[in-house]
Amino acid sequence: NFERLPELIAIEGDQRKSLFPGIVTPSMDKLLETIGKSCDNIGMKVCGAGGGGCFLITHRPEDKEKVKELVISQGMTNLDFIVESPL
């Protein structure tokens, strides 16, 4: 069910955060809180080992520019990509 992918990524991110305290840094938490004030249906999933250096933020397509702006305003780097639906 490809349409549920963003929701499921966010759920996995919440589970990972509850299982591994500290995997989400304070700056990541602050960013998610800031984005949540402007956008609905967001989620975060940390990527990489030991907290990695990247994380995914799931959001509605129409919120892309706002999310990007907020990421950059927090001193973080935005890596543009999209997830394509299965062929």
C-alpha positions in Angstrom: 0.0 0.0 0.0 2.3 2.7 -1.3 0.0 5.6 -0.3 0.7 4.7 3.4 4.5 4.8 3.0 5.0 8.3 4.6 2.8 7.4 7.5 4.6 4.1 8.0 8.0 5.7 7.9 6.9 8.2 10.6 5.6 5.3 12.7 8.9 3.4 12.4 10.7 6.6 13.3 8.6 7.0 16.5 9.3 3.3 17.4 13.0 3.7 16.9 13.0 6.9 19.0 11.2 5.0 21.9 13.6 2.0 21.6 16.8 4.0 21.4 16.9 7.0 23.7 19.1 9.7 22.3 18.9 8.6 18.7 17.0 11.8 17.9 19.1 14.7 18.9 17.8 17.8 20.6 18.2 19.8 17.4 16.2 17.2 15.4 13.4 17.3 18.1 13.4 21.1 17.9 13.1 21.0 14.1 10.3 18.6 14.1 8.4 20.7 16.7 9.0 23.8 14.6 7.7 22.1 11.4 4.7 20.7 13.3 3.6 24.2 14.1 3.3 25.0 10.4 2.5 21.6 8.8 0.2 18.7 9.4 0.9 15.0 9.0 4.7 15.2 9.5 7.0 12.5 10.8 10.7 11.8 11.2 12.9 8.8 10.9 16.6 8.8 11.7 18.8 7.0 9.2 22.3 5.5 9.7 24.0 3.8 12.5 24.3 5.4 15.9 22.1 8.4 15.0 23.6 8.7 11.6 23.9 12.2 10.1 20.7 12.1 8.1 17.0 11.8 8.8 13.8 11.7 6.8 11.0 14.1 7.3 7.7 12.9 5.9 5.3 15.6 4.9 2.5 16.4 2.4 3.8 17.4 -1.1 2.3 20.9 -0.8 4.4 21.5 2.4 7.8 20.8 0.6 9.0 24.4 0.3 7.9 25.3 3.9 9.7 22.2 5.3 12.8 23.0 3.2 12.8 26.6 4.5 12.5 25.5 8.1 15.3 22.9 7.7 17.7 25.5 6.4 16.6 28.1 9.0 17.8 25.6 11.7 21.3 25.4 10.1 20.7 22.0 8.6 21.3 20.9 5.0 18.3 19.9 2.9 18.9 16.9 0.6 16.2 17.0 -2.1 14.8 13.7 -3.3 11.4 12.2 -4.0 10.1 8.7 -3.5 8.6 7.5 -6.8 5.6 5.2 -6.8 6.2 1.6 -7.8 6.1 0.9 -11.6 
